[in-house]
Amino acid sequence: MCREGIVVSDLQYKCPGCGAPINFDPSSQGMTCEFCTQSFDVATVEKFNAGLHAQAGGSPSSMPPSPTGSGMPPAPVMSEGGPPQTAEQGADFQWKGAPETFLDEKTQQMMAQFICNSCGGEIIGSPDLVSSRCPYCDNNFIAPTQLTSTRVPDRMIPFNVSKEQMTASFQAASKGLLFLPGDFKNRHKIEDAKGVYLPYWLYDCNVAAQISYTGQQSRTWREGNYEYTQTDYYQLMRGGYVGFDDIPVSGTKDVDEERTEGIEPFDYRGTQPFATAYLAGYATNKYNIAPEVANERANERVKVSTEEVFESTTGGYSNVQVQYSNIQLSKGIVEYVFLPTYLLNLSYGGKKYPFAINGQTGKTVGEFPISKGKMYGFLAGLGVAATALLAYPVIFLVAVFMG
């Protein structure tokens, strides 16, 4: 039931040509009507619907905004001449959030009631719901008032992969897998597939680092019937400055980290100012992991990436290990974004396997079922004792067995 009887008005974008519901089309990067087949750019559809909203008793200004910028300072770049000039160093370092944008200030509700303005059906949803599909008439709707109780994203990447392309990416990922069951092609089903804008936090920062590694150099030679190996051990010192842009950390608890990070990378050159028209046709939830919580994962990713960057300069040494690192962050900036993702379940043999597909690139992440008979036969052929594995990561096996 709806708490305190709050009714949230909804928004469906209407086609300027025929008035039917219109959705965002990844292939054209515009809005396409399934009824009259006309296509329009996002700005035209927003302007038309703002006029409809005003005629209905609202005002164009009450339509969800399409910010042209977030008020952010320029992103930090690679430091070449010296350390970044900043007072935010060491233990005093804190991430600085982007200026938050709200449509207005409203009290958070435990549950919200939505009214579909195509069929009048009532839909009960959580306060995190931003866009969804009406279960009665199957039309998509956006709840702009949900955006009033949460922060509007600073920017977003619209979907670039259509549902047909998403299916093709999934099928391509399943091809050539060595242990895939023989009846998989005819017996598997794709269920609950939907396009979702997932909330992420994006981090920019500059880093000053002093890192000590240990490394080895070995040589082997033969003398008569003997083989000799000489191993020399070295301490490798590295120091310098590096800048990071757009380090993503998931802002939702609803999708596991293996999938939200596994579908990376995104090309952030494709980001656009936030516009609700991009949400039409897709599900969208606002964040339920606050930036203060996500900061810990961001710091961890910065540390690991910095150590990897400096380790890349230790060519000629083997078994390189971090012995000591002193990493100082500065000029830390956080932005809130929506990133396009397809979520689906693979159903096979009475079990479901969750997958995620990058809605910009088509990269597929998940675990396919395996045939233990094929696996045991393969391991027996290698003379290796078989172990009872139940599933395998698709990315690993694509890389190993597909070249």
C-alpha positions in Angstrom: 0.0 0.0 0.0 1.0 3.6 -0.4 2.4 5.3 2.7 0.3 8.3 3.7 -1.7 8.0 0.4 1.0 9.7 -1.6 0.2 9.4 -5.4 3.1 10.1 -7.7 2.3 11.4 -11.1 4.0 9.7 -14.0 5.5 10.8 -17.3 5.4 9.0 -20.6 7.0 10.6 -23.6 4.5 11.1 -26.5 5.3 11.0 -30.2 5.1 14.5 -31.7 3.8 12.8 -34.9 0.9 10.6 -33.6 0.8 11.0 -29.8 1.6 7.4 -29.0 4.3 6.5 -26.4 7.8 6.9 -27.8 11.0 5.4 -26.6 14.7 6.0 -26.9 16.3 4.1 -29.8 20.0 3.1 -29.3 20.6 2.6 -33.0 19.7 6.1 -34.0 20.5 7.8 -30.6 17.1 9.5 -31.0 13.5 8.8 -30.2 11.5 6.3 -32.4 7.8 5.7 -32.4 6.8 2.0 -32.8 3.3 3.1 -34.1 4.0 5.6 -36.8 7.7 4.7 -37.2 8.8 8.4 -37.2 12.0 9.3 -35.5 12.9 12.6 -33.7 15.9 13.9 -31.8 15.8 14.0 -28.0 15.5 17.8 -27.8 12.4 17.8 -30.2 10.6 15.2 -28.1 11.4 16.9 -24.8 10.1 20.3 -26.2 6.9 18.7 -27.5 6.2 16.9 -24.3 7.0 20.0 -22.2 4.2 21.8 -24.2 1.8 19.0 -23.5 2.7 19.1 -19.8 2.0 22.8 -19.7 -1.4 22.4 -21.4 -2.3 19.7 -18.9 -2.0 22.2 -16.1 1.7 22.0 -15.3 4.5 24.2 -16.6 7.4 23.5 -18.9 9.7 24.3 -16.1 8.3 21.4 -14.1 9.5 18.9 -16.6 12.6 17.0 -15.5 15.7 19.0 -16.4 18.4 18.3 -19.0 21.4 19.9 -17.3 24.0 21.2 -19.7 26.8 20.9 -17.2 27.5 19.9 -13.6 29.5 23.0 -12.5 32.5 20.7 -12.1 36.0 22.1 -12.1 38.2 20.7 -15.0 39.2 17.1 -14.5 42.8 16.5 -13.3 45.3 15.4 -15.9 48.7 13.6 -15.8 51.2 15.7 -13.9 54.4 16.1 -15.9 56.3 18.9 -14.4 55.9 18.3 -10.7 53.6 17.5 -7.8 50.0 18.8 -7.9 49.6 22.1 -6.1 47.0 21.3 -3.4 46.4 21.4 0.3 44.4 18.1 0.2 47.2 15.6 0.9 47.8 12.5 3.0 45.6 11.7 5.9 43.5 14.9 5.4 42.5 13.9 1.9 38.7 13.8 1.2 36.8 13.2 -2.0 34.9 16.3 -3.1 31.4 15.6 -4.5 30.0 17.4 -7.5 27.4 20.1 -6.8 24.2 18.1 -6.2 21.3 18.9 -8.5 17.7 18.3 -7.4 14.4 19.1 -9.0 13.0 20.1 -5.6 13.1 18.8 -2.0 10.6 16.2 -0.9 10.3 13.8 1.9 11.5 10.2 1.2 8.6 7.7 1.0 8.8 4.0 1.9 6.5 3.1 -1.0 5.1 5.1 -3.9 2.0 4.7 -6.0 2.4 5.4 -9.7 -0.5 6.2 -12.1 0.1 5.1 -15.8 -1.1 7.9 -17.9 -1.7 5.6 -20.9 -4.1 3.2 -19.2 -4.7 4.6 -15.8 -3.4 1.5 -14.0 -2.0 1.9 -10.5 1.6 0.6 -9.9 3.2 0.2 -6.5 6.9 0.6 -6.4 9.8 1.4 -4.1 11.2 4.9 -3.6 14.2 3.8 -5.7 12.1 3.3 -8.8 12.7 5.9 -11.5 11.4 4.3 -14.7 9.8 1.0 -15.5 7.1 -0.8 -17.6 3.4 -0.8 -16.9 2.2 -4.4 -16.2 -1.2 -3.6 -17.6 -0.7 -1.9 -20.9 3.1 -2.8 -21.3 4.0 0.9 -22.0 7.0 2.4 -20.5 6.7 5.2 -18.0 9.1 7.6 -16.1 8.3 8.9 -12.6 9.9 12.4 -12.6 8.8 13.0 -9.0 11.1 10.2 -8.0 13.9 12.3 -9.3 12.8 15.1 -7.0 13.7 13.1 -3.9 17.1 12.1 -5.2 20.1 13.6 -6.9 19.9 14.1 -10.6 22.9 12.4 -12.4 25.6 14.8 -13.4 25.8 13.0 -16.8 24.9 9.7 -18.4 25.8 7.3 -21.2 22.7 6.5 -23.4 22.2 3.0 -24.6 24.2 2.3 -27.8 23.4 -1.5 -28.0 19.9 -2.5 -29.1 18.1 -5.5 -27.6 18.8 -7.5 -30.8 22.5 -6.6 -30.6 22.4 -7.6 -26.9 21.1 -11.0 -27.8 23.8 -11.4 -30.5 26.5 -10.5 -28.0 25.2 -13.1 -25.6 25.1 -15.8 -28.2 28.6 -14.9 -29.4 30.0 -15.2 -25.9 28.7 -18.8 -25.7 30.3 -19.9 -28.9 33.5 -22.0 -28.7 33.3 -22.7 -25.0 35.1 -26.0 -24.5 32.9 -27.5 -21.6 29.5 -26.2 -22.7 26.8 -29.0 -22.6 26.0 -30.5 -25.9 22.3 -29.7 -25.6 22.8 -26.2 -24.4 21.8 -24.6 -27.7 18.4 -26.2 -27.8 17.6 -26.2 -24.1 18.7 -22.9 -22.7 16.4 -19.9 -22.3 17.1 -16.2 -21.7 14.8 -14.9 -19.1 14.1 -11.5 -17.4 16.2 -9.6 -19.9 15.9 -5.9 -19.5 17.8 -2.7 -20.1 18.7 -0.9 -16.9 20.5 2.4 -16.2 22.6 1.5 -13.2 23.9 4.3 -10.9 27.6 4.7 -10.6 30.0 7.1 -8.9 32.9 8.3 -11.0 36.1 9.4 -9.4 38.9 11.7 -10.6 42.1 12.4 -8.7 45.8 13.1 -8.9 48.3 10.7 -7.2 51.8 11.1 -5.9 53.5 7.8 -5.2 56.7 6.3 -3.9 56.7 2.5 -4.4 59.4 -0.2 -3.7 59.3 -3.5 -5.5 61.4 -6.6 -5.4 62.3 -8.2 -8.6 64.4 -11.1 -10.0 66.7 -11.8 -13.0 67.6 -15.4 -13.7 69.8 -17.1 -16.3 70.3 -20.8 -16.9 73.2 -22.6 -18.6 74.6 -26.1 -19.0 78.1 -27.4 -18.3 78.6 -31.0 -19.1 75.9 -33.1 -17.4 74.9 -30.3 -15.1 72.4 -27.5 -15.5 72.9 -24.3 -13.5 70.4 -21.5 -12.7 71.6 -18.2 -11.2 68.9 -15.8 -9.7 69.7 -12.3 -8.7 67.4 -10.3 -6.5 66.9 -6.5 -6.8 65.1 -3.8 -5.0 63.3 -1.5 -7.5 62.4 2.1 -6.5 59.8 4.0 -8.4 58.3 7.4 -7.8 56.2 10.0 -9.6 52.8 11.5 -10.3 49.8 10.2 -12.2 46.3 11.3 -12.8 43.1 9.2 -13.0 39.8 10.2 -14.7 36.5 8.4 -14.5 37.2 5.5 -12.1 33.8 3.8 -11.7 32.3 2.4 -8.5 28.8 0.9 -8.5 26.1 2.8 -6.6 23.7 -0.1 -6.3 23.5 -3.1 -4.0 21.1 -4.9 -6.3 23.8 -6.1 -8.8 26.9 -7.9 -7.6 30.4 -6.3 -8.0 31.6 -9.1 -10.3 29.1 -7.9 -12.9 29.1 -4.2 -12.3 32.9 -4.1 -12.6 33.2 -7.0 -15.1 31.3 -5.1 -17.8 33.9 -2.3 -17.8 35.3 -0.4 -19.5 32.8 2.2 -20.6 33.9 5.0 -23.1 33.1 8.1 -21.1 33.6 10.3 -24.2 30.1 9.1 -25.0 28.5 10.8 -21.9 25.7 13.2 -22.4 24.0 15.7 -20.1 21.2 14.0 -18.2 17.8 14.0 -19.9 14.8 12.0 -18.9 14.0 11.2 -22.5 17.0 8.7 -22.5 15.2 6.8 -19.8 12.1 6.0 -22.0 12.0 2.3 -22.7 14.4 1.3 -19.9 14.3 0.6 -16.2 16.2 3.0 -13.9 16.9 2.9 -10.2 18.6 5.6 -8.2 21.6 4.8 -6.0 21.4 3.0 -2.7 25.1 3.0 -2.0 26.1 6.5 -0.8 29.3 8.1 -2.1 30.7 8.0 1.4 30.5 4.2 1.3 31.7 3.9 -2.3 34.8 6.0 -1.4 36.5 2.9 0.2 36.3 0.9 -3.1 37.5 4.0 -5.1 40.6 4.3 -2.8 41.3 0.6 -3.3 41.0 0.8 -7.1 43.3 3.9 -7.2 45.9 2.1 -5.1 45.9 -1.0 -7.2 45.9 0.9 -10.5 48.8 3.1 -9.3 50.9 0.1 -8.3 50.2 -1.5 -11.7 51.1 1.7 -13.6 54.5 1.9 -11.9 55.0 -1.8 -12.1 54.7 -1.5 -15.9 58.1 0.4 -15.8 59.9 -2.7 -14.3 60.4 -4.5 -17.6 63.4 -7.0 -17.6 62.6 -8.3 -14.1 60.4 -11.3 -13.2 58.3 -12.1 -10.1 57.9 -8.4 -9.3 56.2 -7.8 -6.0 55.2 -4.7 -4.1 57.4 -4.4 -0.9 56.3 -0.9 0.2 54.0 1.8 -1.2 53.2 5.4 -0.1 50.4 6.7 -2.2 49.0 10.2 -1.6 45.7 11.3 -3.3 44.8 14.9 -4.1 42.2 16.9 -6.0 39.6 14.1 -5.6 36.3 14.7 -7.4 33.2 12.5 -7.4 30.4 12.6 -10.0 27.1 10.7 -10.1 26.2 9.0 -13.5 23.8 6.5 -15.1 25.5 3.8 -17.2 23.6 1.5 -19.6 23.5 -2.2 -18.7 21.4 -5.2 -19.8 20.6 -7.7 -17.0 19.3 -11.2 -17.7 19.2 -14.7 -16.4 20.3 -17.7 -18.3 18.0 -20.7 -17.5 19.4 -24.2 -18.1 18.9 -27.5 -16.3 16.6 -26.0 -13.6 19.2 -23.4 -12.6 19.6 -19.7 -13.3 22.9 -18.0 -14.2 22.9 -14.2 -13.9 24.5 -12.2 -16.7 25.3 -8.5 -17.4 25.9 -7.0 -20.8 27.5 -3.5 -21.3 24.8 -1.4 -23.0 27.4 0.7 -24.8 29.9 -2.0 -26.0 28.1 -5.3 -25.7 30.7 -6.9 -23.4 29.2 -9.9 -21.7 29.9 -11.1 -18.2 28.5 -14.1 -16.4 29.0 -17.9 -15.9 27.8 -20.5 -18.3 26.9 -24.1 -17.3 29.5 -26.8 -17.9 29.3 -30.5 -18.9 31.2 -32.4 -16.2 31.6 -35.3 -18.7 33.5 -33.0 -21.1 35.5 -31.5 -18.4 36.6 -34.9 -16.9 37.5 -36.1 -20.4 39.6 -33.0 -21.1 41.4 -33.2 -17.8 42.0 -37.0 -18.2 43.5 -36.3 -21.5 45.9 -33.9 -19.9 46.7 -36.4 -17.1 45.3 -34.0 -14.5 43.0 -35.1 -11.7 39.5 -33.8 -12.3 37.9 -31.5 -9.7 34.2 -30.9 -9.3 33.8 -27.4 -10.9 30.2 -26.3 -11.4 30.6 -23.2 -13.6 33.2 -21.1 -15.2 33.7 -17.4 -15.9 32.9 -16.7 -19.5 35.6 -14.0 -19.9 38.4 -16.4 -18.7 37.5 -19.2 -21.0 36.8 -17.0 -24.0 40.4 -15.7 -23.5 42.0 -19.0 -22.9 40.2 -21.4 -25.3 39.1 -19.0 -28.0 42.5 -17.3 -28.4 
